Structures are given as structure tokens and as C-alpha cells.
Amino acid sequence: MLLIAISCSIQATAQNKIVIHADKANDTISRNIYGHFAEHLGHGIYGGFYVGDSNKKISNKDGVRLDVIEALKKLKIPVLRWPGGCFADTYHWKDGVGPKDKRPSMLNVWWGNVKEDNSFGTNEFLNMCEELHAEPYLSVNVGSGTVQDVSDWVKYVNHKEGTSPMTDLREKNGRTKPWHVKFWGIGNEAWGCGGNMTAEYYANIYKQYATFMTNWNNGDHIYRIASGASDADYHWTEVLMRDIPHNMLDAVALHHYSVIDWSKKGSATGFSEEEYFTTMQRASLMEEYVQKHSDIMDKSDPKKKIALVVDEWGGWYDVEPGTNGAFLFQQNTMRDAMIAGLTLNIFNNHCDRVRMANLAQCINVLQAVILTNEEKIILTPTYHVMEMYNVHQDATMLPLDITSNTYSFGGKELKAISASVSRDKNGAVHISLVNIDSRNSQDVSIDITGLSAKIVTGRILRSDKLQDYNSFDNPEKIKPIIFNGATISGSNLTVKMPAFSVVVLELK
């Protein structure tokens, strides 16, 4: 026991070193890296975003919850992906427009065989995005839809009024001017729920759909995103980059979830340190996947004109006891804060290629930033990390080198410290730091040569236990507080980070 105590003490006081290369700054951290995902799944849409315009109990505008709008505006949500997910390849957009009492119902076969009345459709979603000041990202139905359906959808939302039957339909439905939707995903998980296609087959399908998704006569550029690989399926990316003409391709997607075991995902709250460590291993793999998929893209696109879009990421556990297994409702603990901070640092540091990402998902599903229960609302630890990190949006990424202590468990090791740095348009430098070590605090020495920093301020997110979470009875158990553990001495910044904590510093 004495040896263990000495070992822990040595590790806690060993040197973590970060060197910031402010003179090598070239790339911008796109705000769209901080995007979100809203699928017709469980209570993500109905009861999450949307309660219906006849609801008198919950404050809403056109059926959309006002408390959700307020929370997401504070988060500075830049882009929102909809309507799926697997749901997208079963969704027929024309069933979700027009008078609500005339819209046909549908069966959500992917998520619990739930009957939906299509009361939340294209107009409701795009109007909500306008209210949020967020760019909409529409995933089109390639799996069970047609090229004509998708072509009509583009006309309905983007073409100038009075130019086609689709724009006439839009005006009949109460909207005269187009929404100018930029981001379009052509199918979802085409290798799986989107059609079980091979990469070669999907590349041909993509070209067919992309050909007819045009808006040239209206002056808007449609940003077309190909359904991308899962995890380490590098062949998929190789084929798309080889077989799709690059003038038809704006981005390639990537999906990766931090799952312990797909057959036994484990509890969202009652997890062991072994399960926590495994989750951090899975989250850390994002670095490898982003780098290797980027390397493949570099071969034919060395100027990085085509983006990598990680439009599904996050933790995935067993659903909360007593809830519908198909609704994917899970709590959100400090473990999820660690996933969020670590993953966003990876995206920031690879912003030369990663130019959009979408956390799965926004409300009441998987690693949500918001949980609702009737009129009640919770902001999760993941919400607070993304709010702390939004200082990086559209800022200039400052490259860095990290020498980190190890977080060890069961003979395996991970880097304890993760970081990313940016300079905003006003000259302020922000440093986001994560200590994933569940037991040891970490002292971090940061070389800030060339930054001329005089003042450091910061906030921290931490709690007493990794398993802590915000509940409807105690919604503010975990929230950011002022951090006083950073000091500047000349060109050195010293930071004392508690175990399993997230810190964001501002230097001026």
C-alpha cells in the first residue's frame, strides 16, 4: 500500500509539458465542429424539441420549446443535423408538409415501431433553425427514396419563389422566401441501415443523387456530404475519394461511438473504473481514425478541399432502467464530460480537415446536452463542456506539442492530458485542458512564448465522483465554476488540474 501511495504521488507531481507554437498558426477551427444531431428517435424530437403548438403547459413558439431554444442559443449551436440517422432513409419529406391535420402518419420502424403524426416536418425544422441562428443540415432519403424526391426537396427549400411547382407548394404552406439550406447529407450509414451497400455501389448511387441536387440557377452552393465510414473502415474512404469526382464532393462523413461492447454497453451511471478506462480508450481512438482517414484523403486531395465531417460521435450505454429500450435515453455523467472534452480537442487540432462534427444526440438521446421531462429541463455535463469550449468557434488554431503523464489501469496506459489552443478575433487565447485520470491530479506546465500574456482567467467543470450527474431533483449538481489553479510566470503558465476535470483558460 505504501508503494502504491508513493507511485501515485510521483505520478501526480510528474511533469506534463505543453509547448504552444503560436508562430505556426494557419488553420481556423470551424464553428460547425460544435454541431448537433436531432433524429426522430425516442423523445429527441417529440417531447424534446417539439411539444406541439396546442400545448399550454410548456412555453413554446409554434410548438418548439422556448427553454430549449434559450439553452441552445447560449450554447451557440452552429449547425443541426436532421431527420436522421437511420430514420432519414425511411423518411419521405412530402408527408411532413402542409396542414398538420392532413399529413399522413408513419411508423418509425427503426426506433420502436412508434406511430408518428408528421407534425414536425421540414417547415417546422427549418423555421426552428432560423430561431436558433443555426445552419440546418438535411440528411436525404437514399435508402428507400428516389432521386426525384430529393430533387424536389432541394427545390422546395432553396429555389426562388414562383419558379416551380415545389416553390408554389412552399408558398401555399406559408413560406414565401427560400431557407437557403447549404448542408446536405446524401444518405446515412449506407454500409448499414442506409441500404447495406458496398462502397463501390454507394459511390455510384452518390453520383446519381448529387447530379440532380442542383441549385445553380439560384446562386446557392449546395454542400454535398457523402455517407462515410464507420470507425476504421478505411477502404470505404479510399473508394469514395477514388470513384467520386471531386467537383461533386464537398465532404466525406465518419461515425465513431465510444462503446465498451456493442452486446453489453454497461450502465450510464453505475459503471466501474475499468468500464470508465475502456470508454476513454474508445474515445481516444478518434485521434487515430481522424488521422488515418485524413491521410487517405490527402493522397488525392493534398490541398484539403474536401472536408471530413464526423456527423455522429459520443458515448453509448444501456438505456436507463424502466425506459423504452428503443428510445436510447441515458443519463450523462462526468465520464461524458471527459468524452466531450477529449473529442473536441481532437477535432480542434485536426481542423485543417475536420470542418464539421455533430454530437449524437441533442436532446434525450444518447450523449445529449439537454434532458427533458414534461416542463422540466436539465443541462448535462456534456452541455457545459460544449458551452465552455464555444470560445474556439471560428478562432485560429494554435498548434501544440504535448508531453503527458500516463493514466494507467490493468496494465494499460492512456495519456492523462489532452489540450487544444486557439486565438480569437480579439486576440484572446483560449486553452482547453482535460485530465482524464480518475485518481490523480495533474500539474501542467505550458510554454506560452510569443503570446505576451499578462492575465489568466478560467473555468473548471468537475465533481466529487465520476458517476455524478445532474438530475431533475438536482439539476445544477455539476456546472462550471471559476478556476484559480493557473498562474503565469514570464513565458510559463502553470496549471494544477484535479482528477477527471475539464478546464478552459483565457489569456490576455
C-alpha positions in Angstrom: 0.0 0.0 0.0 2.9 2.3 0.8 4.5 1.6 -2.6 1.1 2.3 -4.4 0.8 5.6 -2.5 4.4 6.7 -3.4 3.7 5.7 -7.0 0.5 7.8 -7.2 2.3 10.7 -5.6 5.2 10.6 -8.1 2.7 10.4 -11.0 0.6 13.3 -9.7 3.7 15.5 -9.4 5.5 14.5 -12.6 5.7 16.9 -15.4 3.1 17.4 -18.1 4.5 19.8 -20.7 2.7 21.7 -23.4 4.5 23.9 -25.9 2.3 26.3 -28.0 3.6 27.2 -31.4 1.8 30.5 -31.9 4.0 31.4 -34.9 2.8 28.3 -36.9 -0.9 29.2 -36.8 -2.6 28.6 -40.2 -6.0 27.0 -39.7 -9.4 28.1 -38.5 -11.5 26.0 -36.1 -14.8 25.9 -37.9 -17.8 26.7 -35.6 -19.5 23.7 -37.3 -17.2 21.3 -35.3 -19.6 22.2 -32.4 -22.7 20.9 -34.3 -25.5 18.7 -33.1 -27.8 15.9 -34.3 -31.6 15.6 -33.9 -33.1 12.3 -35.1 -36.7 11.2 -34.9 -35.8 8.8 -32.1 -37.4 8.4 -28.7 -38.1 11.7 -27.2 -35.5 13.6 -29.2 -38.0 15.5 -31.4 -41.4 14.9 -29.8 -41.2 16.0 -26.2 -37.6 17.2 -26.7 -37.6 19.9 -29.2 -41.3 19.9 -30.1 -44.4 19.7 -27.8 -47.0 20.9 -30.3 -48.5 24.4 -30.8 -51.6 23.5 -28.7 -49.5 22.7 -25.6 -50.5 25.2 -22.8 -48.3 23.6 -20.1 -44.9 24.2 -21.7 -43.9 27.6 -23.1 -43.4 27.2 -26.8 -43.3 29.1 -30.1 -45.0 27.2 -32.9 -44.7 24.1 -30.8 -40.9 24.4 -30.2 -39.9 24.6 -26.5 -38.7 28.1 -25.6 -36.4 26.7 -22.8 -34.7 24.5 -25.4 -34.2 27.5 -27.7 -32.7 29.6 -24.9 -30.3 26.9 -23.8 -29.1 26.1 -27.3 -28.6 29.8 -28.1 -26.4 30.1 -25.1 -24.5 27.0 -26.4 -24.0 28.9 -29.7 -25.2 25.8 -31.6 -23.9 26.4 -35.2 -25.5 23.5 -37.2 -28.2 20.9 -36.6 -28.5 17.6 -38.5 -32.0 16.2 -39.2 -34.0 14.0 -39.6 -31.6 11.1 -39.1 -29.7 8.8 -38.7 -31.3 5.5 -39.7 -34.6 7.3 -39.7 -33.6 9.5 -42.6 -33.6 6.6 -45.1 -37.2 5.8 -44.3 -38.4 9.5 -44.2 -40.5 11.0 -47.0 -40.4 14.7 -46.6 -43.6 15.4 -48.6 -45.6 13.6 -45.8 -44.4 16.2 -43.3 -45.5 19.5 -45.0 -48.9 21.2 -45.4 -51.8 21.4 -43.0 -51.0 19.2 -40.0 -54.4 17.6 -39.9 -53.9 16.4 -43.5 -50.5 14.9 -43.0 -50.4 11.1 -43.1 -48.9 9.3 -40.1 -45.9 7.0 -40.4 -44.4 4.1 -38.5 -40.9 4.6 -37.1 -39.6 1.1 -37.8 -36.0 1.8 -36.7 -36.8 3.1 -33.3 -39.5 1.2 -31.5 -42.2 0.9 -34.2 -43.7 4.1 -32.9 -46.5 5.8 -34.8 -45.6 9.5 -35.7 -48.1 12.0 -37.0 -45.5 14.0 -39.1 -46.5 17.2 -37.2 -42.8 18.2 -37.1 -41.6 18.4 -40.6 -39.5 20.5 -43.0 -41.1 23.9 -42.3 -41.0 23.3 -38.5 -37.4 22.2 -38.5 -36.1 25.0 -40.8 -38.0 27.7 -39.0 -36.6 26.4 -35.7 -33.1 26.6 -37.1 -33.7 30.2 -38.1 -34.8 30.9 -34.5 -31.6 29.2 -33.2 -29.4 31.0 -35.8 -28.1 27.6 -36.7 -27.4 26.2 -40.1 -29.7 23.2 -41.0 -28.1 20.0 -42.2 -30.6 17.8 -44.1 -29.9 14.1 -44.5 -31.8 12.9 -47.6 -33.5 9.5 -48.1 -31.3 7.4 -50.4 -32.3 4.0 -48.9 -36.0 4.0 -49.7 -36.5 7.3 -51.5 -36.0 8.4 -55.1 -33.8 10.9 -56.9 -37.0 12.8 -57.8 -37.9 13.1 -54.1 -34.6 14.6 -53.3 -34.5 16.9 -56.3 -38.0 18.2 -55.3 -36.8 18.8 -51.7 -34.0 20.9 -52.9 -36.4 23.0 -54.9 -38.9 23.2 -52.0 -36.4 24.7 -49.6 -33.9 26.5 -51.8 -35.4 27.8 -55.0 -36.6 31.3 -55.5 -40.3 31.8 -55.1 -42.5 31.3 -58.2 -40.0 29.2 -60.1 -41.5 25.7 -59.9 -44.4 23.7 -58.5 -42.3 23.0 -55.4 -41.8 26.7 -54.6 -45.5 27.2 -55.2 -46.2 24.4 -52.7 -43.8 26.1 -50.2 -45.7 29.4 -50.6 -49.0 27.5 -50.1 -47.6 26.1 -46.9 -46.9 29.6 -45.5 -43.4 30.3 -46.6 -42.6 32.6 -49.5 -38.8 33.0 -49.4 -36.4 30.1 -49.5 -34.4 28.9 -46.5 -31.1 28.6 -48.4 -30.1 25.2 -46.9 -26.4 24.7 -47.6 -25.6 21.3 -46.0 -27.0 18.1 -47.5 -26.1 14.6 -46.5 -26.6 12.0 -49.3 -27.9 9.0 -47.3 -26.8 7.8 -43.9 -24.6 4.8 -43.0 -25.1 3.4 -46.5 -22.9 0.4 -45.4 -25.6 -0.5 -42.8 -29.1 0.8 -42.0 -29.0 3.0 -45.1 -29.0 0.1 -47.5 -26.2 -2.4 -46.6 -24.3 -1.2 -49.7 -20.7 -1.8 -50.7 -18.5 1.3 -51.0 -18.3 0.8 -54.8 -22.1 0.6 -55.2 -22.7 3.6 -52.9 -20.2 5.7 -54.8 -22.3 5.2 -58.0 -25.6 6.0 -56.1 -24.0 9.1 -54.6 -23.1 10.4 -58.1 -26.6 9.8 -59.3 -28.2 11.7 -56.5 -25.6 14.5 -56.4 -26.1 15.1 -60.1 -29.8 16.1 -59.6 -29.2 18.0 -56.3 -28.5 21.3 -58.1 -29.3 24.9 -57.3 -27.1 26.6 -59.9 -29.8 29.0 -61.1 -30.3 30.3 -57.6 -26.8 31.3 -56.7 -26.5 29.0 -53.6 -23.8 26.4 -53.4 -25.1 23.0 -52.1 -22.5 21.4 -49.8 -22.8 17.7 -50.5 -21.7 15.3 -47.8 -21.2 11.6 -48.7 -22.2 8.9 -46.3 -18.9 7.9 -44.8 -17.1 5.1 -43.0 -17.7 3.6 -39.6 -14.6 3.6 -37.4 -11.6 2.0 -39.1 -13.2 1.1 -42.4 -10.5 2.8 -44.4 -11.5 1.0 -47.6 -14.8 3.0 -47.6 -13.0 6.3 -47.6 -10.5 5.1 -50.3 -13.3 4.1 -52.6 -15.2 7.4 -52.2 -12.1 9.5 -52.8 -11.2 7.4 -55.8 -14.6 6.9 -57.5 -16.4 10.2 -56.9 -15.3 13.2 -59.0 -14.0 15.7 -56.5 -16.0 18.5 -58.1 -19.1 16.6 -57.0 -17.9 16.0 -53.4 -17.6 18.6 -50.6 -17.2 16.3 -47.6 -16.9 12.7 -46.5 -18.5 11.6 -43.2 -17.2 9.4 -40.4 -19.1 7.8 -37.5 -17.5 6.7 -34.2 -19.1 5.9 -30.9 -17.3 5.4 -27.6 -18.9 2.0 -26.9 -17.4 -0.5 -24.4 -19.1 -3.5 -26.1 -22.0 -3.4 -28.5 -23.5 -6.5 -26.9 -23.0 -5.2 -23.3 -22.7 -1.4 -23.3 -23.0 -1.1 -19.5 -24.8 1.4 -17.2 -24.6 5.1 -17.9 -24.2 5.8 -14.2 -23.3 2.6 -12.4 -20.0 2.0 -14.1 -16.7 0.8 -12.6 -13.3 2.3 -13.2 -12.5 -0.5 -15.6 -15.5 0.5 -17.7 -14.5 4.1 -17.4 -11.0 3.4 -18.6 -12.3 1.3 -21.5 -14.7 4.2 -22.5 -11.7 6.5 -22.6 -9.8 4.1 -24.7 -12.7 4.1 -27.2 -12.9 7.9 -27.2 -9.1 8.2 -27.7 -9.4 6.1 -30.9 -11.0 9.2 -32.5 -7.5 10.6 -32.9 -6.3 7.5 -34.9 -9.4 7.4 -37.0 -9.4 11.1 -37.9 -5.7 10.9 -38.7 -5.8 7.8 -40.9 -8.9 8.8 -42.8 -7.3 12.2 -43.4 -4.1 10.6 -44.6 -6.2 8.7 -47.2 -7.9 11.9 -48.3 -4.6 13.7 -48.6 -3.4 11.3 -51.3 -5.8 12.6 -53.9 -6.8 15.9 -52.2 -3.5 17.4 -50.8 -5.0 20.9 -50.6 -7.7 19.5 -48.3 -10.6 21.0 -50.3 -12.8 18.1 -49.2 -13.8 18.1 -45.6 -14.0 15.2 -43.1 -17.4 15.5 -41.3 -17.8 13.4 -38.1 -21.5 13.7 -38.1 -22.1 11.1 -35.3 -20.0 10.8 -32.2 -20.4 10.3 -28.5 -20.9 7.8 -25.7 -23.4 4.9 -26.0 -24.6 2.9 -23.0 -27.6 0.8 -21.9 -30.8 2.8 -21.6 -32.0 4.0 -18.2 -33.9 1.3 -16.2 -37.6 1.4 -16.8 -37.4 3.3 -20.2 -38.1 2.0 -23.7 -35.1 0.2 -25.0 -35.5 1.6 -28.5 -35.6 5.2 -27.3 -31.8 5.3 -26.3 -32.4 7.6 -23.2 -29.3 7.6 -21.0 -28.0 9.8 -18.2 -25.0 12.0 -18.6 -22.1 11.9 -16.1 -18.6 13.3 -15.7 -17.5 10.4 -17.8 -19.4 12.0 -20.7 -17.8 15.4 -19.9 -14.4 13.6 -20.4 -15.5 12.2 -23.7 -16.7 15.6 -24.9 -13.6 17.5 -23.9 -11.2 14.9 -25.2 -13.0 14.6 -28.6 -13.4 18.3 -29.1 -9.7 18.8 -28.5 -9.0 16.2 -31.2 -11.3 17.9 -33.7 -9.8 21.3 -32.9 -6.3 20.0 -33.5 -7.4 18.5 -36.8 -9.4 21.5 -38.0 -7.4 21.5 -41.3 -9.5 18.5 -42.4 -12.3 18.2 -39.8 -14.7 21.1 -40.6 -17.9 19.8 -39.1 -19.0 17.4 -36.4 -22.4 16.5 -34.9 -22.7 15.2 -31.3 -25.2 12.3 -31.1 -27.6 13.5 -30.0 -29.0 16.9 -28.9 -32.0 16.1 -26.6 -33.0 12.9 -24.6 -31.0 10.5 -26.8 -27.5 9.1 -26.2 -24.9 11.7 -25.1 -27.4 14.5 -25.0 -26.7 18.1 -24.0 -30.3 18.5 -22.7 -32.7 16.2 -21.0 -36.4 17.0 -20.6 -39.3 15.6 -18.5 -42.6 17.4 -19.2 -41.9 21.0 -18.2 -38.6 20.2 -16.5 -35.2 20.6 -18.3 -31.6 19.6 -17.4 -28.4 20.8 -18.8 -25.9 17.9 -18.8 -22.2 17.9 -18.1 -21.7 17.5 -21.9 -23.7 20.7 -22.4 -21.4 22.6 -20.0 -18.2 21.3 -21.8 -19.6 22.4 -25.2 -20.6 25.8 -23.7 -17.1 26.3 -22.2 -15.4 25.3 -25.5 -17.5 27.5 -27.7 -14.8 30.2 -27.4 -12.9 28.1 -30.0 -15.6 28.6 -32.7 -14.1 30.3 -35.8 -10.9 31.1 -33.9 -7.4 30.4 -35.2 -6.0 27.1 -34.0 -2.5 27.4 -32.4 -0.5 24.1 -32.9 0.9 22.5 -29.8 3.1 19.6 -28.6 2.1 17.7 -25.5 4.2 15.5 -23.3 1.7 13.8 -20.9 1.8 11.6 -17.9 0.0 8.3 -18.3 -3.3 7.2 -16.8 -2.9 3.5 -16.1 -5.3 0.7 -15.3 -5.0 -3.0 -15.6 -1.6 -2.8 -17.2 -2.8 -0.5 -20.0 -2.0 3.2 -20.4 -3.6 6.3 -21.9 -2.3 9.9 -22.0 -3.8 11.7 -19.0 -3.8 15.2 -20.5 -5.5 16.4 -23.6 -5.4 20.0 -24.9 -6.2 22.4 -27.7 -5.5 26.2 -28.1 -6.9 29.0 -30.2 -6.7 32.8 -30.7 -10.0 34.6 -31.3 -10.5 37.7 -33.5 -9.9 40.0 -30.5 -6.5 38.5 -29.7 -7.6 36.5 -26.6 -6.0 33.0 -26.4 -8.1 30.1 -25.1 -6.6 26.8 -23.8 -8.9 23.8 -23.2 -7.5 21.1 -21.0 -8.8 17.7 -20.0 -7.4 15.4 -17.3 -9.0 12.0 -17.8 -7.1 10.4 -14.9 -9.7 9.2 -12.5 -7.4 9.2 -9.4 -4.6 11.7 -9.8 -4.4 15.4 -10.1 -2.0 16.7 -12.7 0.4 19.7 -12.8 0.7 21.0 -16.3 3.5 23.4 -17.5 2.6 25.4 -20.6 5.2 27.3 -22.6 3.4 30.4 -23.8 6.4 32.1 -25.5 5.3 34.6 -28.1 1.8 35.1 -26.6 2.7 38.1 -24.4 0.1 37.0 -21.9 -0.3 39.0 -18.7 -3.6 37.8 -17.2 -5.1 34.3 -17.0 -8.7 33.5 -16.0 -10.6 30.3 -16.3 -13.5 28.0 -15.5 -13.5 24.4 -14.5 -16.0 21.5 -14.6 -15.5 18.8 -12.0 -17.4 16.8 -9.4 -16.7 14.5 -6.5 -17.4 11.3 -8.4 -17.1 10.2 -12.0 -20.6 8.8 -11.7 -22.1 12.1 -10.7 -24.8 13.6 -12.9 -27.5 16.3 -13.0 -30.9 15.1 -12.1 -34.4 16.6 -12.3 -34.2 16.9 -8.5 -30.7 18.4 -8.5 -30.3 20.0 -12.0 -27.2 22.0 -11.1 -25.1 19.5 -9.2 -22.4 19.8 -12.0 -21.8 23.2 -13.6 -18.8 25.3 -14.4 -17.2 27.4 -11.7 -14.3 29.9 -11.6 -10.9 28.2 -11.7 -8.0 29.7 -9.8 -5.4 27.0 -10.3 -3.4 28.7 -13.1 -0.6 31.2 -12.7 1.7 33.0 -15.2 5.4 33.5 -14.6 7.2 35.0 -17.6 6.7 32.7 -20.5 5.4 29.8 -18.4 1.9 29.0 -17.4 1.4 26.5 -14.6 -2.0 24.7 -14.2 -3.0 22.4 -11.3 -5.8 20.2 -12.6 -7.9 18.0 -10.3 -8.6 14.4 -11.3 -11.2 13.9 -14.1 -11.7 17.6 -14.8 -12.1 20.0 -17.7 -10.6 23.5 -17.7 -10.8 26.3 -20.2 -8.4 29.2 -19.7 -8.4 32.7 -21.3 -5.1 34.6 -21.7 -4.9 38.3 -22.3 
